[in-house]
Amino acid sequence: MKIFENIINHKIGNITSTELLKYSKQFKVAISDEEAVKLANHLNGKKVNIFNPADRSQLIREISKITSPATAKEVNELFNLFAK
């Protein structure tokens, strides 16, 4: 399972705004084009481990500041699905 964790974490750290918008539609998380660009810029090059509760919590707080608390909550629910 560690390989899948590495793949997912790597993808998050290298995601583009286009990919974010695609995934937001797929998982029904509302984000604007501007928010997608800001999030992608924030995440690019960042070492993220959504499987670590402390790291995931910190990332959700950062997402909340960039988007909205409601969007961050939806993203957290998605991360929880991946982390199971």
Secondary structure, DSSP 8 states (H G I E B T S, - for coil): -HHHHHHHHHHHHT--HHHHHHHHHHTT----HHHHHHHHHHHTT----TTSHHHHHHHHHHHHHHS-HHHHHHHHHHHHHHH-
